[in-house]
Amino acid sequence: MSERREVWREGIGVVVATSAYGISFGALAVASGLDVWQTCVLSLVMFTGGSQFAFIGVFSAGGLAALPSAVASAALLGVRNMAYGMRMSPIIGSGFWRRTAAAQITIDESTAVAISQSSPPLRRLGFWITGIGVFVGWNITTLVGALIGDVLGDPKAWGLDAAAAAAFLALLWPRLKQRQAIAVGVAAAVVAAALTPFIMPGLPVLVAAIVAIAVGWFNWFAAPRLEKTQGVA
C-alpha cells in the first residue's frame, strides 16, 4: 500500500509541475494569432508540450506562410512519442480502447513515471495517474492561459513574445543530463540561430532537426566506453 501511495505522490507532483506550463502555452497561442477555441483544440488533439510550443513559436514568427513549417517542426518533435509507445506497450496491455486511450497520453512525463517503478502493476498505475492527470490539468490551464492572453492583448507589451522559447527551454533542460544530449541541443541551436536571419521562419528549425538527428545517429559526442582489460595488473 505504501508503494502505491508513493506512486500517487510522484504522479501528482509531476502533474502539478507540468500542467503549470499550460498557462504559458494558452497565452502564447492566443498572442500568436490563434483564438481561444483553436488553442484549446490544439492542446486536446496534439497534447505534447514540446511540439505545441514549437508549433506556436514558428507560427507566431511567420504567420500562415510558416504553417507547413510549424506543422513539420511539431511532427518532428512528436516522433519520440512513437518510441515511448513501443516501450509502454507491454505495460499497458491489450485491448483496443485501452491502447487508444493510452496512445493519447503517452508523453515524456507518463513514460518517465511509469518506467521508474519497480513492478508492472506500479508502472501501469504510474502511467495512468500521470498521463490522465497531465491531460486534464494541461487542458484546463491551456484554457485559463488562453483567456488571460486574450485579455492581455499585445504579447510584446508583457514580454510574452520571448516566453515561448523560455518555456520550451524549461521543458528541455531536465533532459540535458548527458554529454550526447547537450551536444545535440547545442548543435541544433547554433544551426537554427545562424540560419534564422537568412531563410523563412520555420525552416531553421527543420534544418536544426536534421543536424540533431545526424549528431545523435552517429553518436559523435557520446562518452567513450571503458574497455574491460583482462590479465593486466
C-alpha positions as CSV (number, residue, x, y, z in Angstrom):
1,M,0.0,0.0,0.0
2,S,2.9,2.4,0.8
3,E,4.3,1.8,-2.7
4,R,1.1,2.6,-4.4
5,R,0.8,5.8,-2.2
6,E,4.3,6.8,-3.3
7,V,3.3,6.3,-7.0
8,W,0.3,8.5,-6.5
9,R,2.5,11.2,-4.8
10,E,5.1,11.1,-7.6
11,G,2.5,11.2,-10.3
12,I,0.5,14.1,-8.8
13,G,3.7,16.0,-8.3
14,V,4.6,15.7,-12.0
15,V,1.0,16.6,-12.9
16,V,1.1,19.8,-11.0
17,A,4.5,20.9,-12.2
18,T,3.8,20.1,-15.9
19,S,0.3,21.5,-16.0
20,A,1.6,24.9,-15.0
21,Y,3.2,25.3,-18.4
22,G,-0.2,25.1,-20.0
23,I,-0.9,28.7,-18.9
24,S,2.1,29.9,-20.8
25,F,1.1,27.9,-23.9
26,G,-2.5,29.2,-23.8
27,A,-1.4,32.8,-23.5
28,L,1.2,32.5,-26.2
29,A,-1.0,30.6,-28.6
30,V,-3.6,33.4,-28.5
31,A,-0.9,36.0,-28.7
32,S,0.4,34.3,-31.9
33,G,-2.9,34.6,-33.7
34,L,-5.0,31.7,-32.6
35,D,-8.3,32.3,-30.9
36,V,-9.3,30.6,-27.6
37,W,-11.1,27.6,-29.1
38,Q,-8.4,26.9,-31.6
39,T,-5.9,27.0,-28.8
40,C,-7.9,24.5,-26.7
41,V,-8.4,22.2,-29.6
42,L,-4.7,22.2,-30.3
43,S,-4.0,21.1,-26.8
44,L,-6.7,18.4,-26.9
45,V,-5.5,16.9,-30.2
46,M,-1.8,17.5,-30.2
47,F,-1.1,17.2,-26.5
48,T,2.6,17.2,-26.3
49,G,4.2,20.3,-24.8
50,G,7.4,20.4,-26.8
51,S,5.5,20.1,-30.1
52,Q,2.9,22.6,-29.1
53,F,5.5,25.2,-28.2
54,A,7.4,24.5,-31.3
55,F,4.3,25.0,-33.4
56,I,3.3,28.3,-32.0
57,G,6.9,29.5,-32.0
58,V,7.2,29.0,-35.7
59,F,3.6,30.1,-36.4
60,S,4.0,33.4,-34.5
61,A,7.2,34.2,-36.3
62,G,5.9,33.6,-39.9
63,G,2.1,33.5,-39.7
64,L,0.1,31.4,-42.2
65,A,3.0,31.3,-44.6
66,A,5.0,29.4,-42.0
67,L,2.1,27.0,-41.2
68,P,3.7,24.0,-43.1
69,S,7.0,24.5,-41.3
70,A,5.2,24.8,-38.0
71,V,3.4,21.5,-38.5
72,A,6.6,19.8,-39.7
73,S,8.5,21.1,-36.6
74,A,5.8,19.9,-34.3
75,A,5.7,16.5,-36.0
76,L,9.4,16.0,-35.8
77,L,9.4,16.6,-32.0
78,G,6.4,14.3,-31.7
79,V,8.2,11.3,-33.3
80,R,9.7,10.5,-29.9
81,N,6.3,9.5,-28.6
82,M,6.3,6.6,-31.0
83,A,9.4,5.2,-29.3
84,Y,7.6,5.8,-26.0
85,G,4.6,3.8,-27.3
86,M,6.7,0.8,-28.1
87,R,8.3,0.9,-24.7
88,M,5.0,1.2,-22.9
89,S,3.1,-1.3,-25.0
90,P,3.8,-4.4,-22.7
91,I,3.0,-2.3,-19.6
92,I,-0.4,-1.0,-21.0
93,G,-1.6,-4.5,-22.0
94,S,-4.1,-5.5,-24.7
95,G,-7.5,-4.1,-25.7
96,F,-8.4,-1.7,-28.4
97,W,-9.9,1.1,-26.2
98,R,-7.2,0.8,-23.6
99,R,-4.5,1.2,-26.2
100,T,-6.4,4.0,-28.0
101,A,-6.6,6.0,-24.7
102,A,-3.0,5.2,-23.8
103,A,-1.8,6.5,-27.2
104,Q,-3.1,9.9,-26.4
105,I,-1.4,10.2,-23.1
106,T,1.9,8.6,-23.9
107,I,4.2,11.5,-23.3
108,D,7.5,12.2,-21.6
109,E,6.0,12.5,-18.1
110,S,3.7,9.5,-18.1
111,T,6.5,7.3,-19.6
112,A,9.1,8.6,-17.1
113,V,6.9,7.9,-14.0
114,A,5.9,4.5,-15.3
115,I,9.4,3.1,-16.0
116,S,10.7,4.4,-12.7
117,Q,8.5,2.0,-10.8
118,S,9.6,-1.4,-9.5
119,S,6.9,-3.7,-10.8
120,P,4.4,-4.0,-13.7
121,P,1.3,-3.1,-11.6
122,L,3.0,0.0,-10.2
123,R,4.3,1.0,-13.7
124,R,0.8,0.7,-15.0
125,L,-0.6,2.8,-12.2
126,G,2.1,5.5,-12.6
127,F,1.4,5.7,-16.3
128,W,-2.4,6.2,-16.0
129,I,-2.2,8.6,-13.0
130,T,0.4,10.8,-14.7
131,G,-1.0,10.6,-18.2
132,I,-4.6,11.3,-17.3
133,G,-3.6,13.9,-14.7
134,V,-1.4,15.9,-17.1
135,F,-4.0,15.7,-19.9
136,V,-6.8,17.1,-17.7
137,G,-4.5,19.7,-16.0
138,W,-2.8,20.8,-19.2
139,N,-6.1,21.4,-21.0
140,I,-7.6,23.3,-18.0
141,T,-4.5,25.5,-17.7
142,T,-4.5,26.0,-21.5
143,L,-8.0,27.4,-21.4
144,V,-7.0,29.7,-18.4
145,G,-3.9,30.9,-20.3
146,A,-5.9,31.5,-23.5
147,L,-8.4,33.6,-21.7
148,I,-5.6,35.5,-19.9
149,G,-3.8,36.0,-23.2
150,D,-7.0,37.2,-24.9
151,V,-7.3,39.9,-22.2
152,L,-3.7,41.0,-22.2
153,G,-3.6,41.8,-25.9
154,D,-0.1,42.6,-27.4
155,P,2.3,40.0,-26.3
156,K,5.3,42.3,-26.6
157,A,3.9,44.6,-24.0
158,W,4.2,41.9,-21.4
159,G,7.3,40.1,-22.7
160,L,5.3,37.1,-23.9
161,D,7.0,37.2,-27.3
162,A,10.1,35.7,-25.7
163,A,8.2,33.3,-23.3
164,A,7.7,30.5,-25.9
165,A,11.5,30.0,-26.1
166,A,11.9,30.2,-22.4
167,A,9.1,27.7,-21.7
168,F,10.4,25.3,-24.3
169,L,13.9,25.5,-22.7
170,A,12.3,24.8,-19.3
171,L,10.8,21.6,-20.7
172,L,14.0,20.6,-22.3
173,W,16.5,21.4,-19.6
174,P,15.8,18.5,-17.2
175,R,16.6,16.1,-20.1
176,L,20.1,17.5,-20.8
177,K,22.0,15.3,-18.3
178,Q,24.4,13.5,-20.7
179,R,27.1,14.9,-22.9
180,Q,25.5,13.5,-26.0
181,A,22.2,15.2,-25.3
182,I,23.9,18.5,-24.6
183,A,25.9,18.2,-27.8
184,V,22.7,17.6,-29.8
185,G,21.0,20.5,-28.3
186,V,23.9,22.9,-28.8
187,A,24.5,21.9,-32.4
188,A,20.8,22.3,-33.2
189,A,20.6,25.7,-31.5
190,V,23.7,27.0,-33.3
191,V,22.4,26.0,-36.7
192,A,19.0,27.4,-36.1
193,A,20.4,30.7,-34.8
194,A,22.8,31.0,-37.7
195,L,20.1,30.4,-40.4
196,T,17.3,32.5,-38.8
197,P,18.3,35.8,-40.5
198,F,18.6,34.3,-43.9
199,I,15.7,31.9,-44.5
200,M,11.9,32.0,-43.9
201,P,10.5,31.3,-40.4
202,G,10.2,27.6,-39.6
203,L,12.9,26.3,-41.9
204,P,15.8,26.9,-39.4
205,V,14.0,24.6,-37.0
206,L,13.7,21.9,-39.6
207,V,17.4,22.1,-40.6
208,A,18.4,22.1,-37.0
209,A,16.3,19.0,-36.5
210,I,18.2,17.3,-39.3
211,V,21.5,18.3,-37.7
212,A,20.3,17.0,-34.3
213,I,19.3,13.6,-35.9
214,A,22.8,13.4,-37.6
215,V,24.6,14.1,-34.4
216,G,22.5,11.7,-32.4
217,W,22.6,9.0,-35.1
218,F,26.4,8.9,-35.5
219,N,26.9,9.3,-31.7
220,W,29.7,11.7,-32.3
221,F,29.9,13.2,-28.8
222,A,28.9,10.2,-26.6
223,A,31.1,9.4,-23.7
224,P,33.7,6.7,-24.6
225,R,33.0,3.3,-23.3
226,L,35.5,1.9,-20.9
227,E,37.1,-1.3,-22.3
228,K,37.5,-4.1,-19.9
229,T,41.0,-5.4,-19.7
230,Q,41.9,-8.8,-18.6
231,G,45.3,-10.1,-17.4
232,V,46.6,-6.7,-16.7
233,A,47.8,-6.0,-13.1
